[in-house]
Amino acid sequence: MRIGRTGLLLLDLLAVMAAFLLSFAVRIPFKYLGNELPGYLDYLIPFLVLRVGLFALFGLYRLIWARAALREFVAVLSAVTTGSVVATLILLFQSLSSPIEVFPRLVLVYEWGLTLALVSGYRYSLRVLDMRVLEPEPDDEEQEQHQRILKEKLAEWLYDASPEVQAMWYRSQQWSLRRTAKRAFDIVVSLLALIIFSPLLLAVAVLIKLESPGPIIADTPKRAGRGGIEFRMYKFRGMVQNAHMLLVNNPELWEKYKKNNFKLLDDDPRLTRIGRFIRKTSIDELPNFLNVLHGEMSIVGPRPRYPFEIVGQVERFPHTKEDVLRTMTVKPGITGPWQVAGRSNIGYEERTHLEARYAEDYSLRTDVAMCLKTVPSVLRKEGAH
């Protein structure tokens, strides 16, 4: 039997419920459990909603995880830990009106450990037993060809690269405290952003559906992430349906797109009215915070690029090859050096050099500083097209 999204959801609900009940069984002496446990069952439904909601936000129902064991465990750990922190804060807030002593606080610690063990444990078991249904990939021969070419080119460029760049690429595949701190920063900021902007996200989604038929999220080709790993980037759809195919099948528009560093400006005929507005104000990029939670993007990093864009630009500017390799040692970002420096107002070579320098020297301090610089840049709409 194969397990799909619905099966994972049901198993998660059972795991969270079991962890919740077992945590009380561990904390409260067994002879008193029958009398005391019913008083805490009112917390069970909120815990289930909180846990499963965060699992969805962290992308744990994307069946592609079946191919990435370590990344899935990190996502489970992040979602479970975030849920425990949120639950603790809610209970502390509740204590302002009623005594927090009514809830055994040590139960939260047990519940965290048991939820992590049960959810990660059963998902690993499904992996070993090969019972998970893999997410179907889009049947797009051209896109697959671009991805294959990029992988071949990366291997070729790395072989010819300097020892310094090769060492930087190798280190990017290993664990480091700097990357861990960056990931923690990404999770906290993206969660806060999604909560703060949730009314705006809902309003824009409704306006997109009212103006034109089609999905709310743009159906665009995959981008190349850290190490060349492809991922689907979430953006609000600001164009007509099948916008990418309209671009590819229009030779004049495609040439204009390539000459302008793989970007079209305000005269892009594919844009809708709401699309022009959300693109100018960068609201179309707010769903990127979901990519950050999934671990595919970062809050700060190089601009996300298409595989064909990377190959095409290196062929056009061969001297940028090592800078491109440097930029691909970190995850793409929602914001980064190119946004702060003027976005579309700066050329490809300058942008790539800025991003390569960031990849070498990034730190939590530089990420915070770049986030603060992004706000006035977005408000002034510098280079936003």
ZIUR-V315311 format. One record per helix or strand of 2 or more residues. SS is the DSSP state (H for helix, E for strand). FROM is the first residue (numbers start at 1). TO is the last residue. If there is no record, write none. Layout:
BEGIN
SS;FROM;TO
SS;FROM;TO
END
This chain:
BEGIN
H;5;27
H;30;40
H;42;57
H;63;67
H;69;94
H;100;102
H;106;129
H;141;160
H;163;172
H;177;196
H;198;211
E;223;224
H;226;228
E;230;231
H;243;248
H;251;259
H;273;280
H;283;285
H;288;294
E;298;300
E;305;306
H;307;316
H;318;327
E;333;335
H;337;341
H;343;345
H;348;361
H;364;379
END
